[in-house]
Amino acid sequence: MTLDRVGSADILRGTASVLEVALSVDGVATDPDASPAPTVTVLDGAGAVLVATTPAAIVGSGSGKLRLSLTPAQTALVNDLTAMWTFTVGGAVQSATTYHRIVGDVLFTLGEARAYDGGALASSTAYPDATILAGRDRIAEAFAEICAVGFGARYARELLDGDSSESVRIGSHRVLAVRGIRIRSGATWTALTAEEIDDVVIYPHGLLYREARSTFPAGRRNVEVEYEHGLQPVPAEIRLAALRLLRDQLVKSPLDDRATSQAGEFGTFALATAGRNGSYFGLPLVDEVLNRYRERVPVVA
């Protein structure tokens, strides 16, 4: 039995959205039992309940799909979501977990993908929505890994060691906002007030500094920081590079994927090849943009 997320992991902030999953047994789409009704619980990135246990809608008709609708109020903040589904198949209770994220912007929309390059991906038969959205997720993760920065605001939560100084350093170098800070003393966590959060100065390269209101006490994993990070909105060059890469990945080339050169009437030409000579994808216009947006991580002594 498998339960797969349908569509993109990304949910655009402040929009009505649907979490949808597809159940299959031995590779065959299978609807869950109608009774007892399947349920879903959604937690946010800090583990708090965003959606209490509620019935999940069965799409039916042998699709194996379950759905949960989210309101704009529930997607108002960028966040990481954990959806825990419980259902019954043939009288046996099953459970599975899927992961989703609320983001401030996406690399491109379905409409932009289908219109790009004169409609090269316009056919929903040859290029279903699910294929394009999976490609977008894949490219977004690759771009973030290469550039060490997310494109479109994202959520993060980190546990850090305080050292009795006024500062701590978090992992992201593109902090957009600090949402909350909690400090642990023994087993007790205490949240900083809004005024104390306002006192925190955000420096480049992920340094958070308490300007006038105390320090971060010494301890192990005793400082919790929730924050938003990334480049918001997605830069136009990154958007275009993502669309170029998507078309290249989905539209089959007549050249063998392993080819490093091409012979023609004017001689033999070397091809840009992913993984060679510093090329990420074998597309010079894409690689050049990523090199310019790539974060240079400072060395901390």
C-alpha positions in Angstrom: 0.0 0.0 0.0 1.3 3.5 -0.9 -0.1 6.9 -0.4 1.4 9.5 -2.7 1.0 13.3 -2.8 -0.8 14.5 -5.9 0.5 17.7 -7.5 3.1 20.1 -6.1 4.3 20.2 -2.6 4.1 24.0 -2.8 1.0 26.0 -1.7 1.0 29.7 -2.4 0.6 31.8 0.7 -2.9 33.2 1.4 -4.7 31.1 -1.2 -7.4 28.5 -0.9 -5.8 25.2 -1.6 -6.3 21.5 -1.6 -4.1 18.7 -0.1 -4.7 15.7 -2.3 -3.2 12.2 -2.0 -3.7 9.0 -4.0 -3.9 5.6 -2.4 -2.8 2.5 -4.3 -2.5 -1.2 -3.4 0.0 -3.3 -5.4 0.2 -0.4 -7.9 -3.6 -0.2 -8.5 -5.5 2.9 -7.5 -7.8 1.8 -4.6 -10.6 3.8 -2.9 -10.5 3.5 0.9 -13.5 2.1 2.8 -16.3 4.7 3.2 -16.8 3.6 6.9 -15.2 4.5 9.1 -14.6 7.8 7.3 -10.9 8.6 6.5 -9.4 11.4 8.5 -6.5 13.8 8.3 -4.6 16.0 10.8 -2.3 18.8 9.7 0.6 20.1 11.8 2.7 23.2 11.1 6.4 23.4 11.1 6.6 23.8 14.9 4.4 20.8 15.5 1.3 22.8 16.4 -2.1 21.7 15.1 -3.1 23.7 12.1 -6.1 21.4 11.2 -7.5 19.2 14.0 -8.5 15.7 13.0 -11.2 16.0 10.4 -12.8 13.8 7.8 -11.0 13.7 4.5 -13.1 13.8 1.3 -13.1 10.6 -0.8 -13.0 11.5 -4.5 -14.2 8.0 -5.4 -14.7 6.4 -8.8 -11.7 4.1 -8.2 -9.3 7.0 -8.2 -8.0 6.2 -4.7 -7.8 10.0 -4.0 -8.4 11.8 -0.7 -8.7 15.5 -0.3 -8.6 18.2 2.3 -9.4 21.8 1.6 -7.4 24.6 3.2 -8.8 28.2 3.6 -6.8 31.3 2.9 -6.7 31.9 6.7 -5.0 28.5 7.1 -2.3 29.3 4.5 -1.7 32.9 5.6 1.8 32.3 6.7 4.7 30.5 5.0 5.1 27.2 6.7 6.0 23.5 6.5 3.0 21.2 6.8 2.8 17.6 7.9 -0.4 15.8 6.9 -1.2 12.6 8.8 -3.9 10.5 7.0 -5.8 7.6 8.6 -8.1 5.4 6.5 -9.4 1.8 6.2 -8.8 -0.6 3.3 -10.6 -3.9 3.4 -11.4 -3.4 7.1 -7.7 -2.9 8.0 -6.8 0.5 9.5 -3.9 2.2 7.7 -2.0 5.5 8.2 0.5 7.5 6.1 2.1 10.9 6.2 2.7 13.5 3.4 4.6 16.7 3.5 3.7 20.1 2.0 4.9 23.7 2.3 3.3 27.1 2.1 5.6 29.4 0.1 5.6 33.1 -0.7 6.1 32.6 -4.5 6.7 29.8 -7.0 9.2 29.5 -9.8 6.5 29.6 -12.4 2.8 28.9 -12.8 1.2 26.2 -14.9 0.0 28.9 -17.3 3.5 30.3 -17.7 4.9 26.9 -18.3 2.4 26.1 -21.0 2.9 29.4 -22.7 6.7 29.4 -22.7 8.7 29.0 -25.9 5.7 29.3 -28.2 3.6 26.7 -26.3 6.2 23.9 -26.4 4.4 22.4 -23.3 0.9 23.4 -24.2 -0.4 19.9 -24.7 -2.0 18.7 -21.4 -2.0 15.2 -22.9 1.7 15.0 -23.6 2.5 17.1 -20.5 -0.1 16.6 -17.8 -0.3 19.2 -15.0 1.2 16.6 -12.5 4.3 16.3 -14.7 4.9 20.0 -14.9 4.3 20.5 -11.2 6.6 17.7 -10.3 9.2 19.3 -12.6 8.7 22.6 -10.8 9.3 21.0 -7.4 12.4 19.2 -8.7 13.9 22.4 -10.2 13.1 24.5 -7.1 14.9 22.0 -4.9 17.9 21.9 -7.3 18.1 25.7 -7.6 17.9 26.1 -3.8 20.7 23.5 -3.3 23.0 25.1 -5.9 22.4 28.7 -4.8 22.1 28.0 -1.1 19.0 30.2 -1.0 15.3 29.4 -1.6 13.4 31.2 -4.3 10.2 32.5 -2.9 9.8 33.0 0.9 10.0 29.7 2.9 9.7 28.7 6.6 12.5 27.4 8.8 12.8 26.4 12.4 16.2 25.8 14.1 17.4 24.8 17.5 20.7 26.5 18.4 23.2 26.6 21.2 23.2 29.9 23.1 26.7 31.0 24.4 25.8 33.9 26.8 26.5 36.5 24.0 24.0 38.8 22.3 24.0 36.9 19.0 23.3 33.5 17.4 23.8 32.5 13.8 21.1 30.6 11.9 21.5 28.6 8.7 20.0 30.9 6.1 21.8 33.9 4.8 18.6 35.5 3.4 16.4 36.1 6.4 13.2 37.9 5.6 11.6 38.0 9.0 12.0 36.4 12.5 8.6 35.0 13.5 9.4 33.8 17.0 12.2 33.0 19.4 12.0 30.7 22.4 14.6 30.1 25.1 14.8 27.0 27.2 15.7 26.9 30.9 15.7 23.3 32.0 12.5 21.8 30.6 10.7 25.2 30.4 10.5 27.1 27.1 9.8 30.9 27.3 8.9 32.9 24.2 10.3 36.3 23.6 7.7 39.0 23.6 6.9 41.1 20.5 9.0 43.9 21.9 11.9 41.6 22.5 11.6 40.3 18.9 11.7 43.8 17.7 15.0 44.3 19.5 16.6 41.6 17.4 18.7 43.0 14.6 19.1 40.8 11.5 22.6 41.0 10.0 23.7 39.5 6.7 24.8 35.9 6.6 22.3 34.8 9.3 23.5 36.6 12.3 20.7 37.6 14.9 21.8 40.2 17.4 19.9 41.2 20.6 20.6 44.9 20.6 19.5 46.0 24.1 17.5 43.3 25.8 19.8 40.7 27.3 21.6 37.8 25.8 21.1 34.2 24.5 21.9 32.1 27.6 24.5 29.4 27.4 23.1 25.9 26.7 22.7 23.1 24.2 19.9 23.5 21.7 18.3 25.9 24.1 17.4 28.6 21.5 14.5 28.0 19.1 14.2 30.4 16.1 11.3 30.4 13.7 11.9 32.6 10.6 11.1 33.2 7.0 13.9 33.2 4.4 14.6 33.3 0.7 14.4 35.7 -2.2 10.9 37.1 -2.5 9.5 37.5 -5.1 11.3 35.1 -7.4 13.7 37.1 -9.6 12.7 37.3 -13.3 16.0 35.7 -14.4 15.5 32.7 -12.1 11.9 32.3 -13.3 13.1 32.3 -17.0 16.0 29.9 -16.2 13.5 27.5 -14.5 11.2 27.6 -17.5 14.2 26.9 -19.9 15.3 24.0 -17.8 11.8 22.6 -17.5 11.3 22.6 -21.3 14.8 21.0 -21.8 13.9 18.2 -19.3 10.5 17.4 -20.6 10.8 17.9 -24.4 12.9 14.9 -25.7 16.0 15.9 -27.6 17.2 13.9 -30.7 20.6 13.7 -29.1 21.6 10.9 -26.8 21.7 12.0 -23.1 25.2 10.8 -22.9 26.5 12.8 -25.9 29.3 15.3 -25.3 29.8 16.4 -28.9 27.9 16.6 -32.2 29.3 16.2 -35.7 27.9 18.3 -38.6 28.8 19.5 -42.0 30.9 22.3 -40.5 32.9 19.9 -38.1 32.5 18.5 -34.6 31.3 20.7 -31.8 31.6 20.1 -28.1 28.3 20.2 -26.2 27.8 21.8 -22.8 27.3 18.8 -20.5 25.9 18.7 -17.0 28.6 17.9 -14.5 31.5 18.9 -16.7 33.5 22.1 -16.6 31.4 23.6 -13.8 28.1 23.1 -15.7 25.0 22.3 -13.6 22.6 21.3 -16.3 24.4 21.6 -19.6 22.4 24.8 -20.5 24.8 27.8 -20.5 22.1 30.4 -20.1 20.7 28.5 -17.0 24.1 27.8 -15.5 25.2 31.4 -15.9 22.2 32.7 -14.0 22.6 30.2 -11.2 26.3 31.2 -10.9 25.4 34.8 -10.4 22.7 34.0 -7.7 24.8 31.5 -5.9 25.4 32.5 -2.3 29.0 32.7 -1.2 29.0 31.2 2.3 31.4 33.0 4.5 34.0 31.1 6.5 33.5 31.6 10.2 36.7 31.2 12.3 
